[in-house]
């Protein structure tokens, strides 16, 4: 069977590669052409376009690169038409992939979407077109199945979250035991380790990291380690970190950092889920410009900003949002995470419940592959 898979970001490359591995186990005659990255290519797909050529973040960058984006869309359609796949599999990356889904469906192709856009939070109006253009929607958050069914009368399939297996495999690997700081400073074995995950974009880092760094002054018995974003240069962090002697930094080692941390201050997003799956007590931090925050409050319709809390539908991890993200509040939250034994025990029970929900009785990538093969009539 011929599969055409499109992933436009690093996370999609990872999840797409694991899906490809599972499809190859089920379909010995598999032929896969893809947009993605190194992982998907290593998994056995023919790579057409790397996600590095697709990732434009923010309104200004999208406008500046509009011609490139339109050329990519046109080339993608032409390549799919030439290849004539049995099924088109779209992995996340909704801005691009939903346009491709509409085009493909209009030409009678079978369309699978793996990892739904977070329409339950914002841009809910997309769902009407999604229902028209997507034959099989595979979702990775447990509440999404009920959301689509109850609100939109759309039967989607919950396959579990692929990060569960990814993180379990990492924790069992030798890499989980190795953590090298930027300047090769050894980590004090006698001190507790606190991970600081301030995000990936420059503006969000500048809003949150200074608060996180000031918190470090309240905990001289701890070593704080910043996870640098892949897209930011070392020089960007240098002035921010210089005044803090008990703060170190790592690059491309976020999972190793989490595997060894006692607690974490984490920006909102997927990192909150990853931190929980590593079993690390965390407080979730969000701070933007006042205008951005006011706009977000009106557009985003969710009870919590942390995926951990959204999935469990209760306040499991502390959320420090906008004006609540202060040095005093973050210090109090971190003190609880590090030294409150009852809090730690309850968190671990909640984290185990979270993992059970996200496992969906097995391996999400294998569940997704089986769902796709079954949708295509089995093998």
N, C-alpha and C positions, 0 to 999 in steps of 0.2 A: 504494500500500500504506500502511496505517496503522500507525505505530510509537508506542509509549508508552515513554519512556525516563526512568529515575529515577537521579539522581545527588544525593548528599546532602552533598557537601563541595566546597571550592574546586578541588581537584585533579580531582574527578569532573566538575565543570563544564567545566574545560579539555579534558579528554579526551573528554567527551561532545560538546562543540562540534565537535571535529575529526572525530569519528565521524559527526555529523550532516552536515557538509560533504561527506564522502565518500559517505554514503548518498544525498544529493541529486544527486551526479554520476551515480550508478548508476540511480536511480529518479526519473524526471522527474515522476511522479505522487505523490511522497512527501507524506504528511501526518503531522506529528510533534507530539505533545503531550508535555510533559516536566515533571519536577521537576529543578531545577538552579540556574542562575544567569544572569548577564548574557551570558556567552559563548554559552551554548546558545540563549538567546533571539536574540542577534545572528546566530547561524548559521541561523535560520529556523524554530525550534520555537516553539510556543505554550507559554509558561511558566505553569504552574499554581501552583507553590509554590517560593519561593526557598530555597536551602540555608541562608541565614542563620537561617531559622525552624526548622531541623532539627538544627543542630550542637550537641549537648550532650556535653561531654567529661568523663570521669571518673565514678566510681560515685555520688558525692554529687549531682552535677548531674543525672545521669539520674534518680535517685530523686526529687529535688525537682521535676523536670519530667515525671514519669511520666504525669500526666493529659494534658499536651500531646502527648506522644509517642503515647499511645493514640488520641487524637483525630486525629492526623495519619495514623496507620495506617488508621483507620476511613474518614476522608475520602478517602485514596488509593484504597482498595478501591472505594469508591462511584464515584469519578471514572473509574477504569479500566473498571468495569462499564458506565458510561454511554457511554464512548467506543468500547468494543468494538474494541480494536486487533487487527491481524493477528498482531502479535508484541509481547511485552513484553521490553524490554532493560534490564537492571539493571547499573549501573556501580558496582562496588566497594560501599562503605557497607553491610557485611554485616549489622550488627545489625538494620537496618530492612529491607534488600532480601531477606534470606533468609526473613523472615516473609511478605513480599509474594509471593515465589516459591512458597512452600507454598500460600498461598491461591489464587494464579492457576492453579497446576497442578491443584488440586482442582476447578477450574471449566473444565478442558479447554483452557486457553490455552497457546500456545507461549511458552516462557521461555528467554531467552538471558542468560547472566551474563558480563559483560565486566570483566576484572581480578579474578581470584580472591581470596577471603580467604586470608590466609597461614596456612592450616591445617597446612602442613608445619612451622610453628614452634610453634603452640599451637592449642588447641581442635580437635584432629584429629577428635574425635567428630562434628563437624558434617558430615563428608563423606558419611556414610550418607544423611542427609536431602538433602544437596545432589544426590546422584546421582538420588534419587527425583523431585526437584522442578525440576531444570534440564535442559532438552533439549540445549542447546549451551553448553559452557563454553569461553570464550576466555581464554587465559592469556598473561601478558606477560613471564614469566621463563622462560628456556629449560629449567631443571631441573624446572619444574612439570609439564611434559608426561610425563616419565619417572616422576615421583613419583606422579601420579594413575594412570598405566598399571600400574606395577609393584606399587604398594601397594594400589590400590583397583580395579584392572581397569576403569578408566574412561578411555575415549578422549576426551581434550580436545584443543583445537586451539591451538597456539602461533602467535601473530600478530606477535610482536615487541613492543618497548616503545615506547609513544607519545612518551616523553620524548626519544628520539633525534631525531626530526624537530622537535619543539618547540625544542630547544636549538640544533640546526643553524640553524633559521630565526632565532632570536634572535641568534646569533653573527654572522649576515650582515646584521643590521639596524643602523641608526644608533644605536639605544638602547644597543648594546653598548659604544659608545665614550664614553658620557656617564655620569659618576658624580658625583652631588652629595651632599656630606655634609650632616648636619643643620644645621650652622652655616655652610655654604658655605665651609668651610676648604678651600683648594686642596690637592690631593694632591702631595707632593713628587715631582717627576719622577725625581729621582736615587735614590730609595729603593725597595727591594723592598716589595711590598704583600702583607700577610698577612690573609686573611679569617677572621673568627671567627663561626661559625654555632652558637650555643649552644642552639638549640631554640626552641620556641614557648610552652611552658607555664611559668608563673612558677616553680614548684618546681624544674623541671629546669634552668632558667636560673640560679637561685641556687646550684645545686650545681656547675655546670660553668663558668660565665662567670668567677667569681673566680679559678679556676685558670688559665684562658686569659689573663686580664688580667695576672696575675703573670708569665706567660711573656714578655710584651712587654718587661719590664724587662731581659731578657737579650739583647734585640736592638735596641739603640739606632739601628742603621742601617736599620731597617724601620719602615714605617707599618702599624699594625694597624687594621682597620676591622670593627666589629661590625655584623652584619645584625640589625636590630631586628625582633621578631616583630610582625605586624600587630595582634594582639590585646592587646599590652602598651603602656601609655602611656609617653611620654617620661620622665615623672617617675620611673617605676620604674627606669630605667637611669641616671638622673642621678647618684645617690650612688655607684653601682657604678663609673662611668667617671671620676668627678671626679679621683681621684689619679693618673690615667695620662695623661700629657701627649702621648704618641705614639700614643694610641688615639682614633680617630674613629668615627663611627657613620653608618649609612644606614638609611632606611626605604623599603620597597617597591622596593628596587633590588638584591635578592640576585643576580639573574642578571647585572646589569651589574657588580657587585662580583666575581663569579666570573670573568667574562670578562676582567677586568684584573688578577687576582691571581696572585702567584707561588707561593703555598702557602696551605693552609687547615687550621684545626682545626675539625672538624665533628662535631656530635652525630649519634648513630646514627639511621638512618632513611633516607627517600628522598633526603635532602640529600647523603648519601654518594655515591649514584649520580649525582645531578646534578653534583656537583663533579667526579667522574671524567669525565663526558661533556663537561665544559668543559676537560678536560685539565689540571686543577689538582692538583699533588701534595698529598696530604692525610693527616692522621692522624685516626682516628675516636675520639671521646670519649664515654664513657658513665659516669655516676655517679648513683646514686639513694640513698634511705635504705637502711640496712642491711637492714631488714625487707623492703622492696620488692625489693631485689636478691636476697635469699635465696629469696623466693617466685618471682621470675622465673627463677632458676637451676633451680628444680624444675619449672616449667611449660613453659619454652621449650626446645625440643629441636633446637638448631642448633649447628653447629660454630663459626660466626663470627657476629658481630652486624652486620657490614657487608655490605650487598647486593653490593658489589664483590667481596668475598672469597667470598661464598656462590655467586655466579654462576660465577666462575672456579675455584671449589673449591680455592683456595690462598690463602696469606697474602700478598696484594698490597699492601694498605695496613695500616699499623700500627694495632692496636686497643689503646686504653688504657681498661681496664674497671675500674670501681669503685676499689679501692685502688691500682691501677696508674696511675690518673689523678692524677699529682702534677706539680708545677711542674718538677721535675728531669727526669722521664720525658718530659713534653710538650716541654720545651726541647731535649732530645736528639733527639727525633723530628723537630721542626721544623728543627733544624740540618741534619739529613740531607736533608730535603726541599728546603731552600734552597741548600745548598752541595755536596752529594754528587752529582757529575756522573753517575757510574755509576748511582746510585739513580734519578736523574731519567730517564735513558735507558731503564732497565728498566721504570719506571712507565709511560712513554709507550707502550712496546711492549705492556704488559699492558692499558692503556686502549684501545688500538686493537683488541686481541682482544675486549675487552668490547663495544665498539661494534659490531663485526662480528656478534657473537652476538645482540645486542639488536636489530639491524636486521632480522633474519629475511628478508633478501633484498629489503627494500623498506620502505614506509611502513606502520607498524603500524595506523594508523587506516584506511587503505585496505584492508589485509589483513582487518581486522575487519569492515568494511562488506561486502566481497565474501563473506566467510564467512557473514554473516547473510543476505545475498540468496540465496546458493546454498542455504543451509539452508531458506529459504522457497520453494525451487523455481525460483529464477532469475527473470530478467526478459527 
